[in-house]
């Protein structure tokens, strides 16, 4: 840098002495010199910072490799996180089973039941509502493209209406469990797998996350929502027929008539910019031919959303 200063200084003086340069050109040359000096200083600062950061990472890595306490600390921390996640999942599963098996059903206030019934009446191709158990079923064949967790435009509109019911004074405080389900057809379509839906567990969870994310985007408080996926483990009909499989493909939203707590349980994270794993439209997971399927290739994506107590959207 000193050399640079000397060069510009000598050049400037030489030009002035020779009388071959105007004051304007001299000023421009001086500005160039100052700009280059500033850039050099900034580069030196960034280089020093990068070196320091690199040394810090090296030190951490050496400490882990040498078996010092940091490795045990990392392992313990991960174990604690896993234990907490398992506890939350167990709690979601317990409450889900409790809501399904509650004697006398899952009674909701009359205004909510009325709104959901009307919602289902207005959307018969997309939604079923079980008023005795407080379940709204969004039929997955119309809610998602085949082999996808991306919600269709029509289903998004319905979820918008559904969210209005959930945010109504009669339902605004209730907790929600969003549970994804599939039929028992294996995921074998390569495009579906590349989209991130590696098997039925992934697909059911990703679809539940998509529904939960859309609810949140429609201003449903995320503290009210827990999300889980059950793959094909909780069928509501026989997978021996296409009709039964279609019933099993669903996302359930259970409305629990319990008030949200400040530490309300929230299940799977909402990517909520998903989002959920985006899938390309019309990925035919069910029609894929790979391994002999004991039954006809089911259209897993036509799943219905069983919303245990989904308000009419």
VMD Tcl script that draws the C-alpha trace (Angstrom):
set ca {
  {0.00 0.00 0.00}
  {2.86 2.37 0.76}
  {4.20 1.66 -2.72}
  {0.83 2.54 -4.21}
  {0.75 5.86 -2.37}
  {4.27 6.69 -3.53}
  {3.40 5.86 -7.13}
  {0.33 8.07 -7.23}
  {2.14 10.81 -5.35}
  {5.15 10.84 -7.70}
  {2.89 10.65 -10.74}
  {0.80 13.56 -9.56}
  {3.83 15.74 -8.73}
  {5.49 14.86 -12.01}
  {2.47 15.80 -14.01}
  {2.09 19.08 -12.18}
  {5.74 19.98 -12.61}
  {5.65 19.18 -16.29}
  {2.56 21.33 -16.68}
  {0.98 18.61 -18.81}
  {-2.08 17.94 -16.67}
  {-4.97 20.12 -15.58}
  {-6.13 20.49 -11.98}
  {-9.24 18.48 -12.93}
  {-7.18 15.49 -14.06}
  {-5.05 15.76 -10.95}
  {-8.15 15.62 -8.74}
  {-9.45 12.60 -10.66}
  {-6.14 10.82 -10.18}
  {-6.22 11.57 -6.46}
  {-9.78 10.20 -6.17}
  {-8.69 7.01 -7.91}
  {-5.83 6.63 -5.49}
  {-8.13 7.07 -2.49}
  {-10.66 4.60 -3.91}
  {-8.02 1.93 -4.51}
  {-6.63 2.45 -1.03}
  {-10.11 2.02 0.47}
  {-10.72 -1.17 -1.52}
  {-7.39 -2.56 -0.42}
  {-8.17 -1.85 3.23}
  {-11.57 -3.51 2.95}
  {-10.07 -6.59 1.30}
  {-7.45 -6.86 4.05}
  {-10.17 -6.63 6.73}
  {-12.29 -9.32 5.06}
  {-9.29 -11.58 4.67}
  {-8.41 -11.20 8.35}
  {-12.01 -11.97 9.34}
  {-12.14 -15.07 7.14}
  {-8.84 -16.30 8.58}
  {-10.13 -15.84 12.12}
  {-13.36 -17.71 11.35}
  {-11.42 -20.52 9.70}
  {-9.19 -20.86 12.73}
  {-12.23 -21.02 15.01}
  {-13.74 -23.87 12.96}
  {-10.42 -25.70 12.97}
  {-10.23 -25.42 16.74}
  {-13.75 -26.80 17.16}
  {-13.04 -29.67 14.79}
  {-9.78 -30.53 16.55}
  {-11.55 -30.51 19.91}
  {-14.20 -32.93 18.62}
  {-11.67 -35.22 16.93}
  {-9.45 -35.28 19.99}
  {-12.39 -36.48 22.11}
  {-12.58 -33.43 24.32}
  {-15.80 -32.55 26.12}
  {-17.42 -30.79 23.16}
  {-18.16 -34.09 21.40}
  {-19.99 -35.47 24.43}
  {-21.80 -32.18 24.77}
  {-23.00 -32.33 21.17}
  {-24.18 -35.92 21.57}
  {-25.99 -35.15 24.83}
  {-27.63 -32.12 23.27}
  {-28.86 -34.16 20.29}
  {-30.17 -36.88 22.61}
  {-32.09 -34.31 24.64}
  {-33.59 -32.81 21.50}
  {-34.61 -36.24 20.21}
  {-36.18 -37.11 23.55}
  {-38.20 -33.88 23.53}
  {-39.38 -34.47 19.95}
  {-40.41 -38.01 20.88}
  {-42.30 -36.69 23.89}
  {-44.17 -34.23 21.70}
  {-44.99 -36.92 19.14}
  {-46.25 -39.26 21.86}
  {-48.45 -36.46 23.17}
  {-49.90 -35.79 19.70}
  {-50.59 -39.51 19.21}
  {-52.23 -39.80 22.62}
  {-54.50 -36.86 22.04}
  {-55.33 -38.02 18.51}
  {-56.41 -41.46 19.76}
  {-58.29 -39.91 22.65}
  {-60.24 -37.62 20.32}
  {-61.16 -40.50 18.00}
  {-62.27 -42.80 20.79}
  {-63.98 -40.31 23.08}
  {-67.38 -41.70 24.19}
  {-70.20 -39.71 22.69}
  {-68.00 -38.31 19.96}
  {-66.20 -35.00 19.72}
  {-69.02 -32.54 20.25}
  {-68.47 -29.02 18.98}
  {-70.54 -25.90 19.64}
  {-73.67 -25.70 17.52}
  {-72.49 -22.65 15.50}
  {-69.34 -24.54 14.46}
  {-71.23 -27.72 13.58}
  {-73.76 -25.71 11.56}
  {-71.04 -23.86 9.67}
  {-69.19 -27.09 8.87}
  {-72.35 -28.82 7.70}
  {-73.12 -25.95 5.35}
  {-69.53 -25.93 4.13}
  {-69.73 -29.64 3.25}
  {-73.11 -29.13 1.55}
  {-71.61 -26.42 -0.65}
  {-68.54 -28.53 -1.54}
  {-69.84 -32.12 -1.91}
  {-67.12 -33.20 -4.35}
  {-64.31 -32.01 -2.09}
  {-65.52 -32.33 1.49}
  {-67.37 -34.74 3.79}
  {-68.32 -33.77 7.35}
  {-68.97 -36.21 10.18}
  {-70.97 -34.05 12.59}
  {-71.08 -36.75 15.29}
  {-67.29 -36.87 15.50}
  {-66.50 -33.37 14.30}
  {-64.47 -34.49 11.28}
  {-64.26 -32.77 7.92}
  {-62.78 -34.90 5.14}
  {-61.07 -33.19 2.24}
  {-60.94 -35.80 -0.49}
  {-57.32 -36.11 -1.49}
  {-58.07 -37.03 -5.07}
  {-59.15 -33.41 -5.45}
  {-56.98 -31.89 -2.73}
  {-53.61 -33.01 -4.14}
  {-52.21 -33.95 -7.51}
  {-51.28 -37.62 -7.78}
  {-48.18 -38.43 -5.73}
  {-47.91 -34.78 -4.63}
  {-48.19 -32.75 -1.46}
  {-49.02 -29.60 -3.37}
  {-52.56 -28.40 -2.70}
  {-54.74 -27.72 -5.73}
  {-56.19 -24.27 -6.40}
  {-59.76 -25.37 -5.63}
  {-58.69 -26.98 -2.36}
  {-56.83 -23.80 -1.38}
  {-60.04 -21.84 -1.77}
  {-61.84 -24.36 0.41}
  {-59.12 -24.17 3.06}
  {-59.57 -20.39 3.03}
  {-63.24 -20.80 3.90}
  {-62.39 -23.49 6.43}
  {-59.95 -21.11 8.12}
  {-62.67 -18.49 8.47}
  {-64.74 -21.00 10.42}
  {-61.73 -21.97 12.57}
  {-61.13 -18.30 13.35}
  {-64.78 -17.59 14.17}
  {-65.55 -16.64 17.80}
  {-67.11 -20.07 18.45}
  {-63.97 -22.00 17.39}
  {-61.04 -19.56 17.64}
  {-59.63 -20.96 20.88}
  {-59.70 -24.66 20.00}
  {-56.62 -26.76 19.32}
  {-56.14 -28.60 16.02}
  {-54.39 -31.83 15.05}
  {-53.63 -32.20 11.34}
  {-53.01 -35.88 10.52}
  {-52.03 -37.23 7.11}
  {-52.95 -40.76 5.94}
  {-52.35 -42.84 2.81}
  {-53.52 -46.17 1.44}
  {-51.16 -49.17 1.46}
  {-49.77 -48.77 -2.08}
  {-46.00 -48.35 -1.93}
  {-44.39 -45.21 -3.32}
  {-42.42 -46.41 -6.35}
  {-42.75 -43.62 -8.90}
  {-39.30 -42.04 -9.33}
  {-40.69 -38.54 -9.87}
  {-42.61 -38.75 -6.58}
  {-39.51 -39.94 -4.74}
  {-37.37 -37.19 -6.28}
  {-39.94 -34.67 -5.04}
  {-39.09 -35.81 -1.48}
  {-41.98 -38.21 -0.84}
  {-39.75 -41.26 -0.35}
  {-42.46 -43.49 1.08}
  {-45.96 -43.31 2.55}
  {-44.67 -41.88 5.81}
  {-43.10 -38.93 4.01}
  {-46.12 -38.41 1.77}
  {-48.63 -38.46 4.62}
  {-46.53 -36.07 6.72}
  {-45.83 -33.70 3.83}
  {-49.51 -33.49 2.96}
  {-50.41 -32.76 6.57}
  {-47.72 -30.08 6.68}
  {-49.12 -28.53 3.49}
  {-52.59 -28.30 5.01}
  {-51.20 -26.92 8.27}
  {-49.13 -24.35 6.37}
  {-52.15 -23.19 4.38}
  {-54.16 -22.81 7.58}
  {-51.40 -20.66 9.03}
  {-51.21 -18.59 5.85}
  {-54.94 -17.96 6.36}
  {-54.22 -16.51 9.83}
  {-54.95 -19.57 11.95}
  {-52.71 -19.23 15.01}
  {-49.80 -21.72 14.64}
  {-49.89 -22.33 18.39}
  {-53.20 -24.13 17.84}
  {-51.77 -26.63 15.35}
  {-50.02 -29.98 15.77}
  {-49.05 -31.99 12.68}
  {-48.35 -35.69 12.24}
  {-48.33 -38.38 9.53}
  {-49.53 -41.99 9.90}
  {-48.83 -43.39 6.41}
  {-51.12 -46.43 5.90}
  {-51.16 -47.48 9.56}
  {-54.62 -46.14 10.46}
  {-57.02 -47.12 7.67}
  {-60.72 -46.35 7.99}
  {-61.71 -48.78 5.20}
  {-60.36 -51.95 3.60}
  {-57.45 -51.51 1.19}
  {-58.74 -54.52 -0.77}
  {-60.85 -52.27 -3.01}
  {-60.23 -49.02 -4.87}
  {-63.11 -47.41 -3.04}
  {-61.63 -48.34 0.33}
  {-58.21 -47.09 -0.66}
  {-59.69 -43.77 -1.74}
  {-61.25 -43.40 1.71}
  {-57.92 -44.12 3.37}
  {-56.14 -41.42 1.41}
  {-56.97 -38.41 3.53}
  {-55.77 -35.60 5.75}
  {-57.71 -35.30 8.98}
  {-58.04 -32.07 10.87}
  {-59.30 -32.73 14.37}
  {-60.79 -29.79 16.21}
  {-60.27 -30.42 19.90}
  {-62.74 -28.58 22.12}
  {-59.92 -27.65 24.46}
  {-58.58 -24.16 24.91}
  {-55.12 -23.38 23.56}
  {-52.47 -23.18 26.23}
  {-49.57 -20.72 26.11}
  {-47.23 -23.67 25.62}
  {-49.55 -25.32 23.10}
  {-48.04 -28.34 21.47}
  {-46.95 -27.78 17.91}
  {-46.06 -30.83 15.89}
  {-44.06 -31.05 12.70}
  {-42.47 -27.80 11.61}
  {-44.42 -25.78 9.10}
  {-42.23 -24.73 6.22}
  {-44.67 -23.05 6.35}
  {-42.97 -21.97 3.30}
  {-43.37 -25.80 3.29}
  {-43.76 -25.04 3.20}
  {-44.08 -28.51 2.88}
  {-42.15 -30.37 0.31}
  {-43.39 -29.02 -3.00}
  {-44.17 -31.73 -5.49}
  {-44.59 -31.44 -9.19}
  {-48.13 -31.68 -10.39}
  {-49.50 -35.01 -11.48}
  {-46.79 -37.27 -10.08}
  {-48.46 -40.64 -10.38}
  {-47.19 -42.49 -7.40}
  {-49.92 -45.00 -7.42}
  {-49.71 -46.01 -11.01}
  {-46.01 -46.68 -10.85}
  {-45.08 -50.22 -11.77}
  {-42.26 -51.62 -9.77}
  {-42.60 -54.58 -7.43}
  {-45.75 -56.58 -7.80}
  {-48.61 -54.85 -6.09}
  {-51.17 -57.10 -4.49}
  {-53.99 -54.90 -5.66}
  {-54.74 -52.50 -8.43}
  {-52.48 -49.50 -8.55}
  {-54.20 -47.11 -6.25}
  {-54.31 -43.44 -6.71}
  {-52.82 -42.46 -3.43}
  {-52.99 -38.84 -4.19}
  {-56.65 -38.82 -4.43}
  {-56.67 -39.08 -0.69}
  {-59.38 -37.33 1.23}
  {-58.75 -34.97 4.05}
  {-60.51 -36.43 7.05}
  {-60.75 -33.43 9.22}
  {-61.95 -34.59 12.49}
  {-63.48 -31.35 13.19}
  {-62.53 -29.21 10.32}
  {-64.67 -26.15 10.03}
  {-66.28 -25.67 6.70}
  {-64.00 -23.83 4.46}
}
mol new
graphics top color blue
foreach p $ca { graphics top sphere $p radius 0.5 }
foreach p [lrange $ca 0 end-1] q [lrange $ca 1 end] { graphics top cylinder $p $q radius 0.2 }
display resetview
